[in-house]
């Protein structure tokens, strides 16, 4: 019985560091109260940056080129948002609207060049973060 409890604690410890979508990149240091993760996919002449905002709204995203110029996305696909239901001892309270999936920003591949990319994200109620996406 004791070894089962230790095994469960180990599994929870390993899974606690994971993100919902299996994205490989995160800011360093990571914001503990609202973990952010990102990944990318290349499709023809564009690069999609996928951002897991932990349910919060992405307010701004840019790629910083090596020469210091900021590249804005061609477009951003936001997920659906829905209210979070919080239950008290006697009442039900609707909390903030939370994203029900990742946010996807589309960049022109010729404008941002080859990876890795320094992606700057501004997420509601979280300090601005820079995530190196496309590295190891």
MISEMI-539807 format. One record per residue (C-alpha): x, y, z; residue in three letters. Coordinates in nm, 3 decimals, always signed. Example, Ala and Ser with C-alpha at 12.3 -4.5 7.8 and 13.67 -1.06 7.14 Angstrom:
2
<rec px="+1.230" py="-0.450" pz="+0.780" residu="ALA"/>
<rec px="+1.367" py="-0.106" pz="+0.714" residu="SER"/>
//
This chain:
136
<rec px="+0.000" py="+0.000" pz="+0.000" residu="UNK"/>
<rec px="+0.281" py="+0.239" pz="+0.089" residu="UNK"/>
<rec px="+0.464" py="+0.183" pz="-0.244" residu="UNK"/>
<rec px="+0.140" py="+0.261" pz="-0.432" residu="UNK"/>
<rec px="+0.109" py="+0.596" pz="-0.256" residu="UNK"/>
<rec px="+0.474" py="+0.677" pz="-0.335" residu="UNK"/>
<rec px="+0.420" py="+0.578" pz="-0.700" residu="UNK"/>
<rec px="+0.111" py="+0.801" pz="-0.725" residu="UNK"/>
<rec px="+0.298" py="+1.097" pz="-0.577" residu="UNK"/>
<rec px="+0.577" py="+1.043" pz="-0.831" residu="UNK"/>
<rec px="+0.332" py="+1.037" pz="-1.120" residu="UNK"/>
<rec px="+0.161" py="+1.356" pz="-1.000" residu="UNK"/>
<rec px="+0.502" py="+1.522" pz="-0.965" residu="UNK"/>
<rec px="+0.597" py="+1.433" pz="-1.322" residu="UNK"/>
<rec px="+0.260" py="+1.534" pz="-1.467" residu="UNK"/>
<rec px="+0.252" py="+1.859" pz="-1.269" residu="UNK"/>
<rec px="+0.518" py="+2.006" pz="-1.500" residu="UNK"/>
<rec px="+0.330" py="+1.919" pz="-1.819" residu="UNK"/>
<rec px="+0.103" py="+2.143" pz="-2.021" residu="UNK"/>
<rec px="-0.231" py="+2.048" pz="-2.167" residu="UNK"/>
<rec px="-0.122" py="+2.038" pz="-2.533" residu="UNK"/>
<rec px="+0.229" py="+1.897" pz="-2.505" residu="UNK"/>
<rec px="+0.394" py="+2.220" pz="-2.625" residu="UNK"/>
<rec px="+0.772" py="+2.215" pz="-2.602" residu="UNK"/>
<rec px="+0.866" py="+2.577" pz="-2.523" residu="UNK"/>
<rec px="+0.813" py="+2.802" pz="-2.222" residu="UNK"/>
<rec px="+0.954" py="+3.128" pz="-2.088" residu="UNK"/>
<rec px="+1.247" py="+3.112" pz="-1.846" residu="UNK"/>
<rec px="+1.177" py="+3.170" pz="-1.567" residu="UNK"/>
<rec px="+0.823" py="+3.038" pz="-1.595" residu="UNK"/>
<rec px="+0.544" py="+3.231" pz="-1.422" residu="UNK"/>
<rec px="+0.427" py="+2.983" pz="-1.160" residu="UNK"/>
<rec px="+0.075" py="+3.118" pz="-1.107" residu="UNK"/>
<rec px="-0.012" py="+3.104" pz="-1.476" residu="UNK"/>
<rec px="+0.208" py="+2.870" pz="-1.679" residu="UNK"/>
<rec px="+0.252" py="+2.962" pz="-2.046" residu="UNK"/>
<rec px="+0.367" py="+2.722" pz="-2.317" residu="UNK"/>
<rec px="+0.418" py="+2.756" pz="-2.691" residu="UNK"/>
<rec px="+0.502" py="+2.558" pz="-3.001" residu="UNK"/>
<rec px="+0.508" py="+2.614" pz="-3.375" residu="UNK"/>
<rec px="+0.423" py="+2.456" pz="-3.708" residu="UNK"/>
<rec px="+0.547" py="+2.557" pz="-4.049" residu="UNK"/>
<rec px="+0.299" py="+2.551" pz="-4.335" residu="UNK"/>
<rec px="+0.428" py="+2.666" pz="-4.672" residu="UNK"/>
<rec px="+0.513" py="+3.037" pz="-4.654" residu="UNK"/>
<rec px="+0.383" py="+3.088" pz="-4.300" residu="UNK"/>
<rec px="+0.474" py="+2.991" pz="-3.945" residu="UNK"/>
<rec px="+0.200" py="+2.936" pz="-3.689" residu="UNK"/>
<rec px="+0.293" py="+3.006" pz="-3.326" residu="UNK"/>
<rec px="+0.059" py="+2.815" pz="-3.093" residu="UNK"/>
<rec px="+0.027" py="+2.954" pz="-2.740" residu="UNK"/>
<rec px="-0.128" py="+2.782" pz="-2.439" residu="UNK"/>
<rec px="-0.225" py="+3.077" pz="-2.217" residu="UNK"/>
<rec px="-0.361" py="+2.866" pz="-1.931" residu="UNK"/>
<rec px="-0.710" py="+2.993" pz="-2.013" residu="UNK"/>
<rec px="-0.623" py="+3.363" pz="-2.023" residu="UNK"/>
<rec px="-0.660" py="+3.600" pz="-2.321" residu="UNK"/>
<rec px="-0.356" py="+3.670" pz="-2.538" residu="UNK"/>
<rec px="-0.348" py="+4.049" pz="-2.580" residu="UNK"/>
<rec px="-0.041" py="+4.084" pz="-2.804" residu="UNK"/>
<rec px="+0.220" py="+3.868" pz="-2.973" residu="UNK"/>
<rec px="+0.529" py="+3.968" pz="-3.174" residu="UNK"/>
<rec px="+0.842" py="+3.800" pz="-3.305" residu="UNK"/>
<rec px="+1.162" py="+3.991" pz="-3.231" residu="UNK"/>
<rec px="+1.412" py="+3.958" pz="-3.515" residu="UNK"/>
<rec px="+1.788" py="+3.955" pz="-3.450" residu="UNK"/>
<rec px="+1.812" py="+4.317" pz="-3.573" residu="UNK"/>
<rec px="+1.560" py="+4.428" pz="-3.306" residu="UNK"/>
<rec px="+1.262" py="+4.476" pz="-3.536" residu="UNK"/>
<rec px="+0.921" py="+4.351" pz="-3.423" residu="UNK"/>
<rec px="+0.712" py="+4.145" pz="-3.662" residu="UNK"/>
<rec px="+0.336" py="+4.148" pz="-3.607" residu="UNK"/>
<rec px="+0.129" py="+3.842" pz="-3.698" residu="UNK"/>
<rec px="-0.075" py="+3.831" pz="-4.018" residu="UNK"/>
<rec px="-0.367" py="+3.717" pz="-3.804" residu="UNK"/>
<rec px="-0.461" py="+3.558" pz="-3.474" residu="UNK"/>
<rec px="-0.713" py="+3.276" pz="-3.420" residu="UNK"/>
<rec px="-0.861" py="+3.296" pz="-3.071" residu="UNK"/>
<rec px="-1.029" py="+2.995" pz="-2.910" residu="UNK"/>
<rec px="-1.381" py="+3.005" pz="-2.772" residu="UNK"/>
<rec px="-1.414" py="+3.146" pz="-2.421" residu="UNK"/>
<rec px="-1.661" py="+3.032" pz="-2.158" residu="UNK"/>
<rec px="-1.733" py="+3.124" pz="-1.798" residu="UNK"/>
<rec px="-1.581" py="+2.917" pz="-1.523" residu="UNK"/>
<rec px="-1.835" py="+2.793" pz="-1.270" residu="UNK"/>
<rec px="-1.708" py="+2.812" pz="-0.913" residu="UNK"/>
<rec px="-1.910" py="+2.646" pz="-0.639" residu="UNK"/>
<rec px="-1.915" py="+2.771" pz="-0.283" residu="UNK"/>
<rec px="-2.080" py="+2.610" pz="+0.016" residu="UNK"/>
<rec px="-2.422" py="+2.748" pz="-0.078" residu="UNK"/>
<rec px="-2.378" py="+2.957" pz="-0.392" residu="UNK"/>
<rec px="-2.263" py="+2.910" pz="-0.748" residu="UNK"/>
<rec px="-2.051" py="+3.195" pz="-0.882" residu="UNK"/>
<rec px="-1.946" py="+3.241" pz="-1.241" residu="UNK"/>
<rec px="-1.580" py="+3.331" pz="-1.260" residu="UNK"/>
<rec px="-1.379" py="+3.479" pz="-1.545" residu="UNK"/>
<rec px="-1.417" py="+3.369" pz="-1.905" residu="UNK"/>
<rec px="-1.144" py="+3.115" pz="-1.984" residu="UNK"/>
<rec px="-1.002" py="+3.011" pz="-2.321" residu="UNK"/>
<rec px="-1.111" py="+2.663" pz="-2.422" residu="UNK"/>
<rec px="-0.801" py="+2.592" pz="-2.632" residu="UNK"/>
<rec px="-0.477" py="+2.740" pz="-2.762" residu="UNK"/>
<rec px="-0.438" py="+3.073" pz="-2.942" residu="UNK"/>
<rec px="-0.272" py="+3.055" pz="-3.286" residu="UNK"/>
<rec px="-0.081" py="+3.348" pz="-3.438" residu="UNK"/>
<rec px="+0.009" py="+3.334" pz="-3.810" residu="UNK"/>
<rec px="+0.340" py="+3.489" pz="-3.922" residu="UNK"/>
<rec px="+0.490" py="+3.542" pz="-4.268" residu="UNK"/>
<rec px="+0.788" py="+3.307" pz="-4.284" residu="UNK"/>
<rec px="+0.992" py="+3.547" pz="-4.498" residu="UNK"/>
<rec px="+0.941" py="+3.828" pz="-4.242" residu="UNK"/>
<rec px="+1.056" py="+3.629" pz="-3.936" residu="UNK"/>
<rec px="+1.325" py="+3.418" pz="-4.103" residu="UNK"/>
<rec px="+1.434" py="+3.074" pz="-3.985" residu="UNK"/>
<rec px="+1.392" py="+2.965" pz="-3.623" residu="UNK"/>
<rec px="+1.452" py="+2.981" pz="-3.340" residu="UNK"/>
<rec px="+1.229" py="+3.284" pz="-3.283" residu="UNK"/>
<rec px="+1.206" py="+3.512" pz="-2.980" residu="UNK"/>
<rec px="+0.830" py="+3.538" pz="-2.934" residu="UNK"/>
<rec px="+0.705" py="+3.813" pz="-2.706" residu="UNK"/>
<rec px="+0.361" py="+3.754" pz="-2.558" residu="UNK"/>
<rec px="+0.138" py="+3.981" pz="-2.353" residu="UNK"/>
<rec px="-0.131" py="+3.783" pz="-2.175" residu="UNK"/>
<rec px="-0.405" py="+3.933" pz="-1.961" residu="UNK"/>
<rec px="-0.299" py="+3.960" pz="-1.593" residu="UNK"/>
<rec px="+0.047" py="+3.810" pz="-1.658" residu="UNK"/>
<rec px="+0.372" py="+4.007" pz="-1.695" residu="UNK"/>
<rec px="+0.502" py="+4.021" pz="-2.056" residu="UNK"/>
<rec px="+0.706" py="+3.712" pz="-2.142" residu="UNK"/>
<rec px="+0.959" py="+3.614" pz="-2.409" residu="UNK"/>
<rec px="+0.962" py="+3.254" pz="-2.527" residu="UNK"/>
<rec px="+1.231" py="+3.112" pz="-2.754" residu="UNK"/>
<rec px="+1.034" py="+2.896" pz="-2.996" residu="UNK"/>
<rec px="+1.186" py="+2.660" pz="-3.252" residu="UNK"/>
<rec px="+1.509" py="+2.583" pz="-3.071" residu="UNK"/>
<rec px="+1.611" py="+2.244" pz="-2.938" residu="UNK"/>
//
